[in-house]
Amino acid sequence: MDDDDADYMQGSEDEDYGFDYSDDDEANESGSADAENMYYTAKSKKEDNPEQALKEFRVIVDQEQEKGDWGFKALKQMTKLLYLTLHRPSEALQTYTQLLTYTKSAVTRNYSEKTINGILDYVGGGKGGQVDVEVLERFYEITKQALQDAKNERLSAKTNLKLAKLWLDRKEYNRLSRLIRELHASTVGDGEDIAQKGTQLLEIYALEIQMYNETKNFKKLKEIYNAANAVRSAIPHPRIMGVIKECGGKMWMGERQWNRASEDFFESFRNYDEAGSAHRIQVLKYLVLANMLTGSEVNPFDSQETKPYKNDPEIKAMTDLVDAYQRREVFAAERIIRENRRTFEDDPFIESYIGELLRSLRTQYLIDLIKPYTRLELSFLAKQLNVEKDEVEELLIGLILEGKVEGRIDQVAMRLELDRAHSLERKRYTALDKWSCALEAVHTAVVGKTGGRNAEMALMPEALGRDIEGPTRWGERF
């Protein structure tokens, strides 16, 4: 029994079969047994003689007086043969159209849904131009129409989302945009379960945010990202949140907000990990990259979620790079990147930030290197960093403008002159200024407390005068 038959048997478990047979029932059972024998005989010929198998499956369908299980199964096999083996998609579309008429009453709902999903998966499974887009679209159109007639809204929404994912994978952005508008419209209706509507909305946002990320429409990407974060009544699959947070992390990276990018990549990794998605490894690389760009001394592999992947072969290069970065070992970092090109250059996103990462590392190394000196040749610094003098000059100019280095560049002599004496004098003046401000604050506080007492003394001039005059007059008398 192959997977198709296993699905069929599983989908038939909820059927209630009686054991009291009339003569008609026995006749039907006999006919069913004949159809079953014919079905497995035809199926045994699929690989060696597909054309003969196709004819025998057609006989099963034609001889059925009422639509039943074996006719449905025969049509499914015919569709697969015509599409995958004989490469006749137009004829496959005809048998599939006939199969859809069986879904209303001939087979169980679960089995029909599994069959439809299976057929749509292999119809849209080809990439790189191997699938006729027009034929693919017709398969989905007749499916959507059949599901609308059957009032199967749940499967209809799933089918639309499946088609949208196909358009995204195939970069058919115009078709995807039209379908996303249709999907949004389907979430507006009244009387639906709020959580289900919210969940579906997040799935739509996940597709939309990927489209805007790939087309570099960052304004719309941020708009959808914020809308997705505002959804509260939803129970999304972790993979959906993984997609949304991954695109959010990439958005923050583009804005050079490394901390926010690191937070979103961590949430994305956690969700992909929960979903069991292999993509978690790639997102973990993004997380490590963002964490290094923040300049954080915290190792991203110290957390409980990421620690199990520290020694993963796909991650080993990233862990080595983190170690080199935290030790400020520029040459070691460059060597790791050079020896692991597949990790760092095969992904365009990571590759686009390697220059930024090395610049950050060189900057930190440069700050540590010049601390003991008052004057250094640019050629010496260039040799230490293994870069050209122009790049060293550019790094130093940035550090001086940011206030991280106090000095100037003598472009004639091509050297860096650090203002150690001036810097010390400025620090002294700054300390004196702070001390003066502190004294002034203390004086103001004291005056504030004694102000009331002075006012009382000002109200008693006569008493004070008598105290002064008394002894004088007494002295005059004597």
C-alpha positions as MATLAB code, in Angstrom:
seq = 'MDDDDADYMQGSEDEDYGFDYSDDDEANESGSADAENMYYTAKSKKEDNPEQALKEFRVIVDQEQEKGDWGFKALKQMTKLLYLTLHRPSEALQTYTQLLTYTKSAVTRNYSEKTINGILDYVGGGKGGQVDVEVLERFYEITKQALQDAKNERLSAKTNLKLAKLWLDRKEYNRLSRLIRELHASTVGDGEDIAQKGTQLLEIYALEIQMYNETKNFKKLKEIYNAANAVRSAIPHPRIMGVIKECGGKMWMGERQWNRASEDFFESFRNYDEAGSAHRIQVLKYLVLANMLTGSEVNPFDSQETKPYKNDPEIKAMTDLVDAYQRREVFAAERIIRENRRTFEDDPFIESYIGELLRSLRTQYLIDLIKPYTRLELSFLAKQLNVEKDEVEELLIGLILEGKVEGRIDQVAMRLELDRAHSLERKRYTALDKWSCALEAVHTAVVGKTGGRNAEMALMPEALGRDIEGPTRWGERF';
ca = [
       0.000    0.000    0.000;
       1.529    3.354   -1.038;
       1.121    6.740    0.618;
      -1.989    7.539   -1.389;
      -3.761    4.435   -0.154;
      -2.569    5.060    3.411;
      -4.046    8.564    3.269;
      -7.228    7.129    1.902;
      -7.548    4.595    4.691;
      -6.768    7.256    7.286;
      -9.309    9.598    5.779;
     -11.937    6.849    5.884;
     -11.621    6.096    9.589;
     -14.509    8.337   10.487;
     -16.894    6.467    8.207;
     -19.543    4.268    9.834;
     -19.964    1.019    7.928;
     -22.870   -1.277    8.870;
     -22.781   -5.075    8.841;
     -26.338   -5.845    7.739;
     -26.196   -6.361    3.991;
     -29.185   -6.663    1.720;
     -28.996   -8.251   -1.715;
     -28.335   -4.787   -3.175;
     -25.571   -4.224   -0.683;
     -23.994   -7.530   -1.647;
     -24.157   -6.539   -5.294;
     -22.572   -3.196   -4.492;
     -19.886   -4.935   -2.486;
     -19.215   -7.271   -5.391;
     -18.930   -4.313   -7.750;
     -16.656   -2.559   -5.297;
     -14.432   -5.629   -5.095;
     -14.194   -5.713   -8.892;
     -13.296   -1.996   -8.961;
     -10.685   -2.554   -6.263;
      -9.077   -5.404   -8.212;
      -9.087   -3.340  -11.384;
      -7.558   -0.388   -9.514;
      -4.602   -2.339   -8.133;
      -4.066   -4.107  -11.459;
      -3.887   -0.741  -13.227;
      -1.675    0.684  -10.539;
       0.866   -2.137  -10.964;
       1.358   -1.015  -14.584;
       2.104    2.677  -13.800;
       5.874    2.420  -14.135;
       6.248   -0.145  -16.926;
       3.279    0.782  -19.091;
       1.783    4.144  -18.052;
      -0.436    4.447  -21.142;
      -2.082    1.067  -20.455;
      -2.464    1.981  -16.768;
      -4.158    5.205  -17.822;
      -6.691    3.329  -19.969;
      -7.519    0.898  -17.195;
      -8.009    3.699  -14.656;
     -10.404    5.334  -17.130;
     -12.448    2.123  -17.340;
     -12.931    2.190  -13.550;
     -14.293    5.747  -13.720;
     -16.527    5.106  -16.724;
     -18.148    1.962  -15.368;
     -19.135    3.537  -12.026;
     -22.888    4.110  -11.897;
     -22.478    6.453   -8.933;
     -19.424    8.432   -7.942;
     -17.459    6.446   -5.366;
     -14.153    5.848   -3.662;
     -12.447    3.851   -6.421;
     -13.406    6.279   -9.160;
     -11.944    9.120   -7.063;
      -8.734    7.175   -6.477;
      -8.494    6.280  -10.187;
      -8.859    9.953  -11.190;
      -6.141   10.906   -8.738;
      -3.771    8.341  -10.253;
      -4.660    9.499  -13.774;
      -3.891   13.116  -12.846;
      -0.502   12.147  -11.448;
       0.353    9.994  -14.456;
      -0.619   12.662  -16.947;
       1.162   15.475  -15.154;
       4.307   13.877  -13.739;
       4.997   10.876  -15.986;
       3.481   11.645  -19.376;
       3.880   15.443  -19.138;
       0.464   16.247  -20.556;
      -0.715   19.021  -18.186;
      -3.816   19.964  -20.184;
      -5.199   16.425  -19.940;
      -4.178   16.298  -16.269;
      -6.237   19.425  -15.716;
      -9.282   17.673  -17.219;
      -9.002   14.622  -14.951;
      -8.394   16.909  -11.957;
     -11.504   18.919  -12.800;
     -13.526   15.699  -12.864;
     -11.943   14.587   -9.571;
     -13.120   17.801   -7.867;
     -16.742   16.857   -8.552;
     -16.271   13.831   -6.272;
     -15.338   15.962   -3.244;
     -18.912   17.005   -2.437;
     -20.224   13.587   -1.427;
     -18.239   10.639   -2.797;
     -15.312   10.747   -0.322;
     -14.660   12.104    3.148;
     -13.733   15.737    3.572;
     -10.369   14.956    5.157;
      -9.334   12.629    2.359;
     -10.447   15.049   -0.364;
      -8.477   17.874    1.278;
      -5.333   15.749    1.506;
      -5.701   14.751   -2.130;
      -6.207   18.331   -3.319;
      -3.228   19.577   -1.297;
      -1.070   16.737   -2.616;
      -1.940   17.432   -6.264;
      -1.399   21.174   -5.893;
       1.966   20.520   -4.244;
       3.374   18.504   -7.117;
       1.766   20.742   -9.756;
       3.560   23.744   -8.251;
       6.670   21.846   -7.210;
       8.826   22.676  -10.208;
      11.101   25.734  -10.114;
      13.330   27.616  -12.472;
      10.797   27.716  -15.296;
       9.922   24.001  -15.222;
       6.271   24.776  -14.536;
       3.888   26.373  -16.998;
       2.631   29.321  -14.948;
      -0.589   29.563  -16.944;
      -1.408   25.881  -16.361;
      -0.536   26.251  -12.686;
      -2.882   29.204  -12.373;
      -5.702   27.223  -14.039;
      -5.257   24.363  -11.551;
      -5.675   26.797   -8.692;
      -8.582   28.657  -10.285;
     -10.705   25.541  -10.757;
      -9.786   24.427   -7.223;
     -10.917   27.734   -5.744;
     -14.144   27.605   -7.725;
     -14.887   24.052   -6.578;
     -14.203   24.966   -2.937;
     -16.455   27.998   -3.162;
     -19.247   25.842   -4.542;
     -18.692   23.386   -1.687;
     -18.585   26.322    0.800;
     -15.292   25.044    2.180;
     -13.925   28.423    3.304;
     -11.125   26.989    5.435;
      -9.565   24.992    2.591;
     -10.226   27.866    0.187;
      -8.145   30.194    2.365;
      -5.396   27.568    2.664;
      -5.367   27.112   -1.104;
      -5.004   30.848   -1.677;
      -2.159   31.048    0.828;
      -0.465   28.078   -0.861;
      -0.747   29.800   -4.242;
       0.569   33.060   -2.776;
       3.616   31.210   -1.427;
       4.195   29.744   -4.888;
       4.068   33.185   -6.511;
       6.528   34.441   -3.876;
       8.947   31.553   -4.519;
       8.713   32.112   -8.253;
       9.078   35.920   -7.846;
       5.750   36.495   -9.609;
       5.209   39.711   -7.656;
       2.388   41.136   -9.777;
       0.333   37.969   -9.374;
       1.240   37.866   -5.684;
       0.101   41.466   -5.121;
      -3.300   40.744   -6.681;
      -3.752   37.612   -4.598;
      -2.723   39.391   -1.372;
      -5.445   41.998   -1.979;
      -7.922   39.153   -2.399;
      -6.700   37.496    0.794;
      -7.018   40.731    2.760;
     -10.593   41.112    1.537;
     -11.423   37.626    2.829;
     -10.499   38.636    6.400;
     -12.988   41.523    6.511;
     -16.228   39.500    6.754;
     -18.363   39.468    9.908;
     -19.204   36.499   12.081;
     -15.793   34.856   11.819;
     -13.728   33.564   14.688;
     -11.515   36.485   15.782;
      -8.486   34.320   16.580;
      -8.780   32.510   13.231;
      -9.048   35.821   11.386;
      -6.001   37.185   13.238;
      -4.011   34.045   12.487;
      -4.866   34.237    8.800;
      -3.972   37.941    8.787;
      -0.508   37.183   10.175;
       0.028   34.563    7.449;
      -0.859   37.191    4.847;
       1.493   39.704    6.479;
       4.286   37.108    6.473;
       3.945   36.709    2.697;
       3.646   40.444    2.152;
       6.662   41.350    4.287;
       8.801   38.825    2.383;
       7.713   40.349   -0.914;
       8.651   43.880    0.208;
      11.941   42.618    1.628;
      12.890   40.987   -1.682;
      11.773   43.997   -3.748;
      13.617   46.414   -1.383;
      10.479   48.424   -0.662;
      11.544   49.285    2.885;
       8.833   51.864    3.482;
       6.059   49.296    2.901;
       8.058   46.645    4.718;
       8.114   48.762    7.889;
       4.421   49.515    7.521;
       3.523   45.802    7.315;
       5.986   44.955   10.105;
       4.263   47.403   12.449;
       0.828   46.121   11.404;
       1.885   42.537   12.136;
       3.160   43.503   15.591;
      -0.188   45.169   16.304;
      -2.167   41.935   15.799;
      -3.189   40.580   19.193;
      -5.990   38.044   18.634;
      -4.082   35.296   16.847;
      -2.569   31.869   17.415;
       0.013   31.778   14.612;
       2.292   28.915   13.702;
       5.824   29.641   15.022;
       7.158   29.544   11.468;
       4.964   32.539   10.564;
       6.375   34.609   13.436;
       9.845   33.417   12.467;
       9.368   34.892    8.985;
       8.006   38.208   10.285;
      10.774   38.677   12.866;
      13.474   37.661   10.369;
      12.347   40.326    7.911;
      12.097   42.788   10.800;
      15.699   42.046   11.761;
      16.850   42.646    8.195;
      14.918   45.911    8.165;
      16.650   47.136   11.349;
      20.029   46.076    9.941;
      19.374   48.290    6.931;
      18.741   51.185    9.333;
      21.935   50.323   11.267;
      19.927   49.726   14.433;
      22.008   46.735   15.454;
      20.428   46.197   18.885;
      16.869   46.041   17.540;
      18.030   43.766   14.720;
      19.652   41.451   17.255;
      16.422   41.287   19.293;
      14.296   40.414   16.257;
      16.750   37.812   14.947;
      16.741   36.138   18.343;
      12.912   35.976   18.317;
      12.995   34.674   14.748;
      15.524   31.968   15.643;
      13.489   30.935   18.691;
      10.315   30.573   16.605;
      12.017   28.663   13.777;
      13.576   26.387   16.385;
      10.164   25.741   17.936;
       8.739   24.979   14.493;
      11.599   22.567   13.749;
      12.590   24.565   10.673;
      16.085   24.054    9.244;
      16.137   27.786    8.458;
      16.907   28.446   12.141;
      20.616   27.889   11.380;
      20.679   30.685    8.817;
      18.852   33.074   11.138;
      21.266   32.166   13.940;
      24.067   33.385   11.669;
      22.199   36.677   11.252;
      21.812   36.918   15.029;
      25.552   36.435   15.575;
      26.344   39.023   12.894;
      24.007   41.622   14.433;
      25.324   40.917   17.924;
      28.924   41.585   16.833;
      27.914   44.830   15.133;
      26.404   46.064   18.408;
      29.890   45.841   19.905;
      28.488   43.761   22.742;
      30.899   41.757   24.861;
      28.162   39.181   25.537;
      28.638   35.956   23.601;
      25.397   35.159   21.688;
      25.962   31.449   22.329;
      25.691   31.873   26.086;
      21.881   31.791   26.006;
      19.979   28.583   26.706;
      18.322   28.608   23.255;
      21.480   29.046   21.161;
      24.003   27.057   23.215;
      23.070   23.629   21.683;
      24.043   24.941   18.227;
      27.446   26.323   19.193;
      29.336   23.341   17.733;
      27.060   22.821   14.729;
      29.256   22.490   11.583;
      27.211   25.208    9.853;
      27.766   27.574   12.779;
      31.396   26.770   13.637;
      32.785   29.548   11.441;
      30.513   32.088   13.145;
      31.554   30.985   16.645;
      35.231   31.279   15.652;
      34.537   34.752   14.273;
      32.854   35.806   17.530;
      35.910   34.664   19.495;
      38.268   36.595   17.192;
      36.052   39.680   17.359;
      35.934   39.713   21.154;
      39.736   39.320   21.332;
      40.120   42.165   18.759;
      42.175   39.866   16.508;
      41.774   41.453   13.086;
      44.032   39.058   11.193;
      42.351   36.000   12.704;
      38.897   37.362   11.755;
      40.022   38.011    8.175;
      41.460   34.502    7.940;
      38.224   32.921    9.230;
      36.180   34.841    6.663;
      38.613   33.932    3.878;
      38.621   30.213    4.745;
      34.834   29.963    5.099;
      33.603   31.666    1.969;
      30.533   29.427    1.736;
      29.311   30.621    5.125;
      30.009   34.312    4.598;
      29.685   34.908    0.865;
      27.027   32.480   -0.353;
      24.383   34.436    1.556;
      24.121   37.933   -0.012;
      22.715   39.360    3.220;
      25.680   38.277    5.352;
      28.147   39.251    2.642;
      26.735   42.798    2.505;
      27.669   43.361    6.180;
      31.094   41.683    6.300;
      32.761   44.978    5.316;
      30.883   46.767    8.114;
      31.926   44.084   10.584;
      35.609   44.266    9.638;
      35.477   48.056    9.810;
      34.060   47.855   13.333;
      36.749   45.377   14.371;
      39.549   47.476   12.853;
      38.203   50.565   14.590;
      38.266   48.872   17.993;
      41.735   47.491   17.291;
      42.947   50.944   16.201;
      41.713   52.604   19.404;
      43.574   50.049   21.515;
      46.698   50.327   19.354;
      47.219   54.111   19.589;
      46.612   54.463   23.353;
      50.305   54.510   24.446;
      51.488   56.907   21.710;
      51.505   60.652   21.037;
      52.508   60.440   17.382;
      52.218   57.593   14.834;
      52.935   57.237   11.125;
      49.911   56.273    9.040;
      52.065   53.746    7.187;
      52.792   52.004   10.511;
      49.072   51.810   11.355;
      48.259   50.569    7.851;
      50.810   47.795    8.219;
      49.373   46.798   11.603;
      45.859   46.618   10.158;
      46.942   45.113    6.816;
      45.069   47.806    4.842;
      45.940   50.780    2.671;
      46.907   54.156    4.190;
      43.782   55.751    2.720;
      41.574   53.371    4.690;
      43.480   54.055    7.913;
      43.098   57.781    7.325;
      39.375   57.355    6.765;
      39.014   55.322    9.989;
      40.941   57.934   11.987;
      38.912   60.827   10.605;
      35.742   59.042   11.680;
      37.121   58.422   15.184;
      38.219   62.055   15.552;
      34.831   63.380   14.413;
      33.057   61.037   16.835;
      35.274   62.228   19.688;
      36.729   58.770   20.288;
      40.252   59.945   19.401;
      41.629   63.393   20.373;
      44.167   64.503   17.860;
      44.745   65.588   14.287;
      46.127   64.142   11.068;
      49.141   65.815    9.507;
      48.395   65.083    5.861;
      51.757   66.430    4.721;
      53.811   64.199    6.994;
      51.079   61.500    6.875;
      50.989   60.924   10.616;
      48.570   61.050   13.501;
      49.358   63.514   16.296;
      47.468   62.894   19.531;
      46.598   65.806   21.870;
      47.706   64.214   25.131;
      48.721   67.504   26.882;
      45.684   69.444   25.707;
      43.497   66.532   26.613;
      44.914   66.457   30.173;
      44.481   70.243   30.508;
      40.857   69.992   29.318;
      40.205   67.239   31.834;
      41.618   69.466   34.634;
      39.458   72.402   33.603;
      36.440   70.092   33.386;
      37.149   68.794   36.899;
      37.546   72.344   38.265;
      34.328   73.413   36.571;
      32.444   70.493   38.138;
      33.988   71.321   41.557;
      32.971   74.987   41.218;
      29.409   74.009   40.277;
      29.248   71.703   43.304;
      30.409   74.490   45.656;
      27.865   76.881   44.180;
      25.111   74.322   44.760;
      26.186   73.910   48.411;
      26.280   77.722   48.892;
      22.781   78.083   47.441;
      21.466   75.364   49.734;
      23.014   77.003   52.822;
      21.672   80.462   51.916;
      18.238   78.954   51.377;
      18.231   77.436   54.866;
      19.499   80.645   56.648;
      17.337   83.060   54.668;
      14.430   82.885   57.171;
      16.684   83.625   60.113;
      18.171   86.717   58.476;
      14.678   88.068   57.834;
      13.808   87.847   61.536;
      16.969   89.719   62.471;
      16.111   92.470   60.008;
      12.847   93.142   61.876;
      14.666   94.074   65.183;
      16.922   97.127   64.418;
      15.950   99.043   67.572;
      16.756   96.188   69.879;
      20.100   95.796   68.202;
      20.738   99.539   68.491;
      20.071   99.515   72.213;
      22.432   96.638   72.691;
      25.147   98.646   71.000;
      24.430  102.040   72.565;
      23.950  100.864   76.137;
      27.535  100.078   76.978;
      28.798  103.172   75.133;
      26.672  105.513   77.165;
      27.599  103.672   80.355;
      31.263  104.085   79.431;
      30.793  107.804   78.894;
      29.278  108.142   82.331;
      32.235  106.631   83.931;
];
